[in-house]
Amino acid sequence: MSAYITITGNVRRVEERETSKGTALTNLTIPVDTGWGDNKTTTWWNVTFFGKSAENAAKYLKQGQKVSIAGKASVRSYEKRDGTPGFSANIDGYDWSFAGPKPENDADQAPQVSRRAPQRQGDPLADPSIPF
């Protein structure tokens, strides 16, 4: 079973590249704070978009912009340089939209609309019978 998630946070990193077959790929890093006071924690989400969504994300998203991201969440484990186990929080992005105020220089910005990735079979976000 897949875990679908929506997060909102400020973009910290945008990295654009292509796969070996020429498909656009954009990686974002978005920190999300939860809790308050001494209980506040930050989760750093690594978000990956492919295809047209990747092209749009690379073109319009800049460091510091507030965005909402929807996609399939996963946690991966790895070994750190010091030999201890580490974990990374990842999202295969399906959808993104601006979530903050309109940028100062709006001539180069896209309208505040959702950028939906091509539908994948079994994607619950694409099921029109779901009322939300």
N, C-alpha and C positions, 0 to 999 in steps of 0.2 A: 504494500500500500504506500502511496506517495503522500508526502506532507506538502500541502500548498500553503503559502504564506504571503502576506502583504506587509511590507515595512515602509516606514517613512523616515527619512533622514537627509542629512546634507552630504552631497558627493564630496569625497576626499581625493579620489584618484580616478582618472579616465584613461584607459589604455586601449588603443585601436590596433588591430592587426588582421591578417587573413590566415585561414587554414591552408594546408598544402593544396587543397582543391580550389582555392580562390574564394571561399565563402567568408564574408565579413564576420569578424568576431570582435566584440567590445567587452572589456572587463571594467567593472566599477568597484570601488571600495566605499562602503557606506557604514558609518558607525551608528548604532542605535542604543540610546540610553534607556535603562529601565530602573525602577526604584527611585528612592530619594534619600537625601542625607547620607548617613554611613552605609546604607543599604544600596546605594547607587552602583550599578555595573554597566559596562559598555560592551556590546557585542559587535565585533567588526565583521560585517557581511561581505563576502566576495560574490559579486553578481556577474553573470555572463549572459550576454545576448548574442544571437546569431542572425545572419541574413539582414533583411531590411531593418529590423528593429535595432540591430547592432549599428548599421549605418546611421540611422536617425539619432541614436544615443550618442555616438561619437560626434556627430555634427552639432547637436543642440545642448548637450549636457556639459557643464563646466564645473570646476572645483568650487564648492561652496553653495551650489544651488540645492534647494530643497526639492526632493522628488519622492514619489510613491512608486514602489516596485512590487509587482506581483509575479510569483513564480513557484517553482518546485524547490523545496528546501532539502538540504542534506548536510550531514556533518561527516567530515573525513578526518581520519587520524593519520599522523605522520610522526617520524622521529626527528626531534630537534638536533641541532649540531652537537649539543652537549650529551646526547643520548637519551634524554627524557622524552616521554610521549607528549605530543602536541595535538591540538584539534583545530579545525577550521570550519567555520559556518559558511555554507555556500548556497547560492540560489541560481537555478537555471531560469533566467527571466523570460516571462511571456509578455509582460505588459509594463509600461511605465508612463507616468504623467508628471507634469510640474505640480508641486504642492505648495510653493511659497509665492511671494509677491512677484509681479512681473519684473524682469530684469530692467535696469536703467536704460541700456542700449537695446531696445526691442527690435531694431531694424534687422538684426541677424538672428533673431530668435523665432522658433516655431510657435504657432498658436497653441494655447493651453488645451490641447486635446490629447487623448490617449493614443499611444503608438502600440498597437497590438501585433504580436508576432503571428506568423502563419499558424493556423489551427493544427494541433496534433491530435491524433486519434486517442480518445480517452481523456482528453483535457476537460475537467469539470467546469473550467471557466468558459468553455465554448458551448455548454449545454443550454439551449434556450428554455428548457422546461424548468430550470432552477430559477426561483423567483427573486434572487438577489444579484 
